[in-house]
């Protein structure tokens, strides 16, 4: 999709920035910097499939700032159920 992510520090353990991968999307949302997040938002603005995949990752995988991402998706026209259960990032990342 975008060459931007090829040099992202968030994807330090990846050989490519395949945005079709839920793992890559989760890693960008988890470890990406502000520039990565801006690029994801720009791409999602034009790509309904990407918005749907981002939403699915947020609702099924523990990610930091899930409500931030849901608000961003809502601003792009996605419907958001604010009462939906969201996996707790901190609960799943602490021992």
N, CA, C and O atoms as a GROMACS GRO file, in nm:
protein
  380
    1UNK      N    1   0.081  -0.120   0.000
    1UNK     CA    2   0.000   0.000   0.000
    1UNK      C    3   0.085   0.126   0.000
    1UNK      O    4   0.097   0.194  -0.102
    2UNK      N    5   0.145   0.156   0.113
    2UNK     CA    6   0.220   0.280   0.123
    2UNK      C    7   0.365   0.251   0.158
    2UNK      O    8   0.394   0.173   0.248
    3UNK      N    9   0.455   0.314   0.085
    3UNK     CA   10   0.598   0.299   0.113
    3UNK      C   11   0.634   0.357   0.250
    3UNK      O   12   0.736   0.321   0.308
    4UNK      N   13   0.550   0.446   0.300
    4UNK     CA   14   0.576   0.510   0.430
    4UNK      C   15   0.609   0.407   0.537
    4UNK      O   16   0.703   0.426   0.613
    5UNK      N   17   0.534   0.299   0.542
    5UNK     CA   18   0.549   0.202   0.650
    5UNK      C   19   0.671   0.112   0.635
    5UNK      O   20   0.711   0.046   0.731
    6UNK      N   21   0.730   0.109   0.518
    6UNK     CA   22   0.849   0.026   0.498
    6UNK      C   23   0.962   0.065   0.592
    6UNK      O   24   1.044  -0.020   0.629
    7UNK      N   25   0.967   0.192   0.632
    7UNK     CA   26   1.075   0.237   0.720
    7UNK      C   27   1.026   0.263   0.863
    7UNK      O   28   1.098   0.320   0.944
    8UNK      N   29   0.904   0.223   0.893
    8UNK     CA   30   0.848   0.246   1.026
    8UNK      C   31   0.921   0.163   1.131
    8UNK      O   32   0.942   0.043   1.114
    9UNK      N   33   0.958   0.228   1.240
    9UNK     CA   34   1.021   0.155   1.351
    9UNK      C   35   0.923   0.058   1.416
    9UNK      O   36   0.964  -0.038   1.481
   10UNK      N   37   0.795   0.083   1.400
   10UNK     CA   38   0.694  -0.006   1.458
   10UNK      C   39   0.700  -0.145   1.398
   10UNK      O   40   0.663  -0.244   1.462
   11UNK      N   41   0.748  -0.154   1.275
   11UNK     CA   42   0.753  -0.282   1.205
   11UNK      C   43   0.896  -0.335   1.199
   11UNK      O   44   0.936  -0.394   1.098
   12UNK      N   45   0.971  -0.316   1.304
   12UNK     CA   46   1.112  -0.355   1.311
   12UNK      C   47   1.132  -0.504   1.284
   12UNK      O   48   1.238  -0.544   1.235
   13UNK      N   49   1.032  -0.586   1.315
   13UNK     CA   50   1.046  -0.731   1.300
   13UNK      C   51   0.974  -0.785   1.176
   13UNK      O   52   0.950  -0.905   1.166
   14UNK      N   53   0.941  -0.698   1.084
   14UNK     CA   54   0.869  -0.737   0.962
   14UNK      C   55   0.956  -0.713   0.839
   14UNK      O   56   1.037  -0.620   0.836
   15UNK      N   57   0.938  -0.796   0.739
   15UNK     CA   58   1.012  -0.776   0.615
   15UNK      C   59   0.932  -0.690   0.517
   15UNK      O   60   0.987  -0.637   0.421
   16UNK      N   61   0.801  -0.676   0.542
   16UNK     CA   62   0.719  -0.590   0.458
   16UNK      C   63   0.606  -0.530   0.540
   16UNK      O   64   0.572  -0.580   0.647
   17UNK      N   65   0.551  -0.424   0.488
   17UNK     CA   66   0.441  -0.354   0.555
   17UNK      C   67   0.310  -0.391   0.487
   17UNK      O   68   0.248  -0.307   0.422
   18UNK      N   69   0.270  -0.515   0.501
   18UNK     CA   70   0.149  -0.566   0.438
   18UNK      C   71   0.027  -0.525   0.519
   18UNK      O   72  -0.004  -0.588   0.621
   19UNK      N   73  -0.042  -0.421   0.475
   19UNK     CA   74  -0.158  -0.373   0.550
   19UNK      C   75  -0.279  -0.464   0.538
   19UNK      O   76  -0.382  -0.437   0.599
   20UNK      N   77  -0.268  -0.572   0.463
   20UNK     CA   78  -0.373  -0.674   0.460
   20UNK      C   79  -0.365  -0.762   0.585
   20UNK      O   80  -0.459  -0.835   0.616
   21UNK      N   81  -0.253  -0.757   0.655
   21UNK     CA   82  -0.230  -0.838   0.774
   21UNK      C   83  -0.283  -0.768   0.898
   21UNK      O   84  -0.247  -0.654   0.927
   22UNK      N   85  -0.369  -0.838   0.972
   22UNK     CA   86  -0.421  -0.784   1.097
   22UNK      C   87  -0.307  -0.762   1.197
   22UNK      O   88  -0.310  -0.668   1.276
   23UNK      N   89  -0.208  -0.850   1.194
   23UNK     CA   90  -0.094  -0.836   1.285
   23UNK      C   91  -0.016  -0.707   1.257
   23UNK      O   92   0.025  -0.638   1.350
   24UNK      N   93   0.003  -0.675   1.131
   24UNK     CA   94   0.075  -0.552   1.095
   24UNK      C   95  -0.006  -0.431   1.139
   24UNK      O   96   0.050  -0.336   1.194
   25UNK      N   97  -0.137  -0.433   1.116
   25UNK     CA   98  -0.220  -0.320   1.159
   25UNK      C   99  -0.214  -0.303   1.310
   25UNK      O  100  -0.199  -0.191   1.360
   26UNK      N  101  -0.225  -0.413   1.383
   26UNK     CA  102  -0.218  -0.406   1.530
   26UNK      C  103  -0.083  -0.353   1.575
   26UNK      O  104  -0.075  -0.274   1.668
   27UNK      N  105   0.023  -0.397   1.509
   27UNK     CA  106   0.156  -0.352   1.545
   27UNK      C  107   0.173  -0.202   1.518
   27UNK      O  108   0.236  -0.132   1.597
   28UNK      N  109   0.118  -0.153   1.408
   28UNK     CA  110   0.125  -0.010   1.379
   28UNK      C  111   0.046   0.070   1.482
   28UNK      O  112   0.090   0.177   1.525
   29UNK      N  113  -0.072   0.021   1.521
   29UNK     CA  114  -0.151   0.092   1.622
   29UNK      C  115  -0.084   0.087   1.758
   29UNK      O  116  -0.096   0.181   1.837
   30UNK      N  117  -0.014  -0.022   1.786
   30UNK     CA  118   0.051  -0.041   1.915
   30UNK      C  119   0.183   0.035   1.925
   30UNK      O  120   0.206   0.107   2.021
   31UNK      N  121   0.268   0.018   1.824
   31UNK     CA  122   0.405   0.070   1.832
   31UNK      C  123   0.436   0.184   1.736
   31UNK      O  124   0.546   0.238   1.735
   32UNK      N  125   0.338   0.220   1.654
   32UNK     CA  126   0.362   0.326   1.556
   32UNK      C  127   0.376   0.462   1.620
   32UNK      O  128   0.332   0.485   1.732
   33UNK      N  129   0.439   0.552   1.545
   33UNK     CA  130   0.451   0.688   1.593
   33UNK      C  131   0.341   0.774   1.530
   33UNK      O  132   0.258   0.723   1.455
   34UNK      N  133   0.340   0.900   1.562
   34UNK     CA  134   0.235   0.989   1.514
   34UNK      C  135   0.229   0.993   1.361
   34UNK      O  136   0.120   0.998   1.304
   35UNK      N  137   0.343   0.990   1.296
   35UNK     CA  138   0.344   0.988   1.149
   35UNK      C  139   0.279   0.861   1.094
   35UNK      O  140   0.207   0.866   0.994
   36UNK      N  141   0.304   0.747   1.159
   36UNK     CA  142   0.240   0.622   1.117
   36UNK      C  143   0.089   0.632   1.133
   36UNK      O  144   0.013   0.591   1.045
   37UNK      N  145   0.047   0.686   1.246
   37UNK     CA  146  -0.096   0.697   1.272
   37UNK      C  147  -0.162   0.792   1.173
   37UNK      O  148  -0.273   0.765   1.126
   38UNK      N  149  -0.096   0.900   1.141
   38UNK     CA  150  -0.151   0.993   1.042
   38UNK      C  151  -0.167   0.925   0.907
   38UNK      O  152  -0.267   0.943   0.838
   39UNK      N  153  -0.066   0.847   0.869
   39UNK     CA  154  -0.073   0.778   0.740
   39UNK      C  155  -0.184   0.673   0.740
   39UNK      O  156  -0.257   0.660   0.641
   40UNK      N  157  -0.199   0.599   0.849
   40UNK     CA  158  -0.310   0.504   0.858
   40UNK      C  159  -0.444   0.575   0.841
   40UNK      O  160  -0.532   0.528   0.769
   41UNK      N  161  -0.458   0.690   0.907
   41UNK     CA  162  -0.582   0.767   0.898
   41UNK      C  163  -0.605   0.814   0.754
   41UNK      O  164  -0.717   0.804   0.703
   42UNK      N  165  -0.501   0.864   0.689
   42UNK     CA  166  -0.514   0.910   0.550
   42UNK      C  167  -0.556   0.795   0.458
   42UNK      O  168  -0.644   0.811   0.373
   43UNK      N  169  -0.493   0.682   0.476
   43UNK     CA  170  -0.528   0.567   0.392
   43UNK      C  171  -0.670   0.519   0.421
   43UNK      O  172  -0.744   0.484   0.329
   44UNK      N  173  -0.707   0.516   0.548
   44UNK     CA  174  -0.841   0.471   0.587
   44UNK      C  175  -0.949   0.564   0.535
   44UNK      O  176  -1.061   0.521   0.508
   45UNK      N  177  -0.917   0.691   0.522
   45UNK     CA  178  -1.014   0.788   0.470
   45UNK      C  179  -1.064   0.745   0.333
   45UNK      O  180  -1.182   0.765   0.301
   46UNK      N  181  -0.977   0.687   0.252
   46UNK     CA  182  -1.012   0.650   0.115
   46UNK      C  183  -1.044   0.502   0.098
   46UNK      O  184  -1.084   0.461  -0.011
   47UNK      N  185  -1.029   0.421   0.202
   47UNK     CA  186  -1.039   0.276   0.187
   47UNK      C  187  -1.132   0.215   0.291
   47UNK      O  188  -1.093   0.195   0.406
   48UNK      N  189  -1.254   0.186   0.251
   48UNK     CA  190  -1.354   0.129   0.342
   48UNK      C  191  -1.310  -0.007   0.395
   48UNK      O  192  -1.339  -0.041   0.510
   49UNK      N  193  -1.241  -0.085   0.312
   49UNK     CA  194  -1.193  -0.217   0.358
   49UNK      C  195  -1.090  -0.202   0.470
   49UNK      O  196  -1.091  -0.278   0.566
   50UNK      N  197  -1.002  -0.104   0.456
   50UNK     CA  198  -0.904  -0.079   0.561
   50UNK      C  199  -0.973  -0.035   0.690
   50UNK      O  200  -0.936  -0.080   0.798
   51UNK      N  201  -1.072   0.052   0.679
   51UNK     CA  202  -1.147   0.094   0.798
   51UNK      C  203  -1.210  -0.026   0.866
   51UNK      O  204  -1.206  -0.037   0.989
   52UNK      N  205  -1.269  -0.115   0.789
   52UNK     CA  206  -1.332  -0.234   0.847
   52UNK      C  207  -1.229  -0.324   0.915
   52UNK      O  208  -1.255  -0.379   1.022
   53UNK      N  209  -1.113  -0.339   0.853
   53UNK     CA  210  -1.008  -0.423   0.913
   53UNK      C  211  -0.954  -0.360   1.041
   53UNK      O  212  -0.931  -0.429   1.140
   54UNK      N  213  -0.934  -0.228   1.040
   54UNK     CA  214  -0.890  -0.160   1.162
   54UNK      C  215  -0.992  -0.179   1.274
   54UNK      O  216  -0.956  -0.209   1.388
   55UNK      N  217  -1.117  -0.163   1.241
   55UNK     CA  218  -1.224  -0.179   1.341
   55UNK      C  219  -1.224  -0.320   1.397
   55UNK      O  220  -1.239  -0.340   1.518
   56UNK      N  221  -1.209  -0.419   1.310
   56UNK     CA  222  -1.206  -0.559   1.354
   56UNK      C  223  -1.088  -0.583   1.448
   56UNK      O  224  -1.103  -0.651   1.550
   57UNK      N  225  -0.972  -0.528   1.416
   57UNK     CA  226  -0.854  -0.544   1.502
   57UNK      C  227  -0.881  -0.480   1.638
   57UNK      O  228  -0.851  -0.540   1.742
   58UNK      N  229  -0.936  -0.361   1.638
   58UNK     CA  230  -0.964  -0.291   1.764
   58UNK      C  231  -1.059  -0.370   1.852
   58UNK      O  232  -1.041  -0.377   1.973
   59UNK      N  233  -1.160  -0.431   1.791
   59UNK     CA  234  -1.263  -0.501   1.868
   59UNK      C  235  -1.224  -0.644   1.907
   59UNK      O  236  -1.291  -0.705   1.990
   60UNK      N  237  -1.118  -0.696   1.849
   60UNK     CA  238  -1.082  -0.836   1.878
   60UNK      C  239  -0.943  -0.854   1.938
   60UNK      O  240  -0.914  -0.959   1.995
   61UNK      N  241  -0.857  -0.754   1.927
   61UNK     CA  242  -0.720  -0.766   1.977
   61UNK      C  243  -0.692  -0.654   2.074
   61UNK      O  244  -0.734  -0.540   2.053
   62UNK      N  245  -0.620  -0.684   2.181
   62UNK     CA  246  -0.586  -0.578   2.275
   62UNK      C  247  -0.488  -0.480   2.212
   62UNK      O  248  -0.376  -0.516   2.177
   63UNK      N  249  -0.530  -0.356   2.198
   63UNK     CA  250  -0.446  -0.250   2.144
   63UNK      C  251  -0.455  -0.130   2.238
   63UNK      O  252  -0.558  -0.110   2.302
   64UNK      N  253  -0.349  -0.052   2.246
   64UNK     CA  254  -0.358   0.069   2.327
   64UNK      C  255  -0.445   0.172   2.254
   64UNK      O  256  -0.453   0.172   2.131
   65UNK      N  257  -0.508   0.256   2.327
   65UNK     CA  258  -0.589   0.366   2.272
   65UNK      C  259  -0.703   0.320   2.180
   65UNK      O  260  -0.724   0.381   2.075
   66UNK      N  261  -0.776   0.216   2.216
   66UNK     CA  262  -0.882   0.169   2.127
   66UNK      C  263  -0.989   0.274   2.102
   66UNK      O  264  -1.043   0.283   1.991
   67UNK      N  265  -1.022   0.353   2.204
   67UNK     CA  266  -1.127   0.454   2.185
   67UNK      C  267  -1.080   0.568   2.095
   67UNK      O  268  -1.160   0.628   2.023
   68UNK      N  269  -0.952   0.597   2.098
   68UNK     CA  270  -0.895   0.694   2.005
   68UNK      C  271  -0.916   0.647   1.862
   68UNK      O  272  -0.961   0.724   1.776
   69UNK      N  273  -0.884   0.521   1.836
   69UNK     CA  274  -0.899   0.466   1.701
   69UNK      C  275  -1.045   0.458   1.660
   69UNK      O  276  -1.078   0.484   1.544
   70UNK      N  277  -1.133   0.419   1.754
   70UNK     CA  278  -1.275   0.414   1.720
   70UNK      C  279  -1.329   0.553   1.687
   70UNK      O  280  -1.409   0.569   1.595
   71UNK      N  281  -1.285   0.654   1.763
   71UNK     CA  282  -1.327   0.791   1.734
   71UNK      C  283  -1.277   0.835   1.597
   71UNK      O  284  -1.348   0.902   1.522
   72UNK      N  285  -1.153   0.798   1.565
   72UNK     CA  286  -1.099   0.832   1.433
   72UNK      C  287  -1.182   0.766   1.323
   72UNK      O  288  -1.214   0.828   1.222
   73UNK      N  289  -1.216   0.639   1.343
   73UNK     CA  290  -1.297   0.569   1.243
   73UNK      C  291  -1.436   0.629   1.232
   73UNK      O  292  -1.491   0.641   1.123
   74UNK      N  293  -1.494   0.667   1.346
   74UNK     CA  294  -1.626   0.730   1.342
   74UNK      C  295  -1.620   0.862   1.266
   74UNK      O  296  -1.713   0.896   1.193
   75UNK      N  297  -1.512   0.936   1.282
   75UNK     CA  298  -1.498   1.063   1.209
   75UNK      C  299  -1.489   1.041   1.059
   75UNK      O  300  -1.512   1.133   0.980
   76UNK      N  301  -1.453   0.917   1.019
   76UNK     CA  302  -1.447   0.883   0.877
   76UNK      C  303  -1.577   0.820   0.826
   76UNK      O  304  -1.585   0.775   0.712
   77UNK      N  305  -1.678   0.816   0.914
   77UNK     CA  306  -1.808   0.767   0.871
   77UNK      C  307  -1.843   0.626   0.915
   77UNK      O  308  -1.952   0.578   0.885
   78UNK      N  309  -1.752   0.558   0.985
   78UNK     CA  310  -1.782   0.424   1.034
   78UNK      C  311  -1.879   0.432   1.151
   78UNK      O  312  -1.870   0.523   1.234
   79UNK      N  313  -1.971   0.337   1.156
   79UNK     CA  314  -2.058   0.332   1.273
   79UNK      C  315  -1.981   0.264   1.386
   79UNK      O  316  -1.911   0.165   1.364
   80UNK      N  317  -1.995   0.317   1.506
   80UNK     CA  318  -1.922   0.266   1.621
   80UNK      C  319  -2.021   0.241   1.734
   80UNK      O  320  -2.099   0.328   1.771
   81UNK      N  321  -2.016   0.121   1.788
   81UNK     CA  322  -2.096   0.085   1.904
   81UNK      C  323  -2.010   0.109   2.027
   81UNK      O  324  -1.923   0.028   2.060
   82UNK      N  325  -2.033   0.220   2.094
   82UNK     CA  326  -1.949   0.257   2.207
   82UNK      C  327  -1.967   0.166   2.327
   82UNK      O  328  -1.888   0.172   2.422
   83UNK      N  329  -2.070   0.082   2.325
   83UNK     CA  330  -2.089  -0.011   2.436
   83UNK      C  331  -2.029  -0.149   2.407
   83UNK      O  332  -2.037  -0.239   2.491
   84UNK      N  333  -1.969  -0.166   2.290
   84UNK     CA  334  -1.909  -0.295   2.255
   84UNK      C  335  -1.791  -0.325   2.348
   84UNK      O  336  -1.718  -0.235   2.389
   85UNK      N  337  -1.776  -0.452   2.379
   85UNK     CA  338  -1.664  -0.495   2.463
   85UNK      C  339  -1.535  -0.483   2.383
   85UNK      O  340  -1.526  -0.529   2.270
   86UNK      N  341  -1.436  -0.420   2.444
   86UNK     CA  342  -1.306  -0.402   2.382
   86UNK      C  343  -1.203  -0.473   2.468
   86UNK      O  344  -1.199  -0.453   2.590
   87UNK      N  345  -1.119  -0.556   2.407
   87UNK     CA  346  -1.016  -0.625   2.487
   87UNK      C  347  -0.928  -0.525   2.563
   87UNK      O  348  -0.889  -0.422   2.508
   88UNK      N  349  -0.898  -0.557   2.687
   88UNK     CA  350  -0.819  -0.468   2.771
   88UNK      C  351  -0.671  -0.491   2.744
   88UNK      O  352  -0.617  -0.597   2.772
   89UNK      N  353  -0.607  -0.389   2.689
   89UNK     CA  354  -0.465  -0.395   2.653
   89UNK      C  355  -0.378  -0.420   2.776
   89UNK      O  356  -0.289  -0.504   2.773
   90UNK      N  357  -0.403  -0.347   2.882
   90UNK     CA  358  -0.317  -0.356   3.000
   90UNK      C  359  -0.338  -0.487   3.075
   90UNK      O  360  -0.243  -0.541   3.132
   91UNK      N  361  -0.458  -0.537   3.076
   91UNK     CA  362  -0.485  -0.664   3.142
   91UNK      C  363  -0.412  -0.778   3.070
   91UNK      O  364  -0.363  -0.870   3.135
   92UNK      N  365  -0.406  -0.771   2.938
   92UNK     CA  366  -0.345  -0.880   2.863
   92UNK      C  367  -0.194  -0.865   2.849
   92UNK      O  368  -0.128  -0.959   2.805
   93UNK      N  369  -0.137  -0.751   2.886
   93UNK     CA  370   0.006  -0.732   2.870
   93UNK      C  371   0.081  -0.731   3.002
   93UNK      O  372   0.203  -0.715   3.003
   94UNK      N  373   0.011  -0.749   3.112
   94UNK     CA  374   0.078  -0.756   3.242
   94UNK      C  375   0.070  -0.896   3.297
   94UNK      O  376  -0.026  -0.969   3.270
   95UNK      N  377   0.168  -0.932   3.373
   95UNK     CA  378   0.171  -1.068   3.431
   95UNK      C  379   0.119  -1.069   3.570
   95UNK      O  380   0.114  -1.174   3.634
   0.00000   0.00000   0.00000
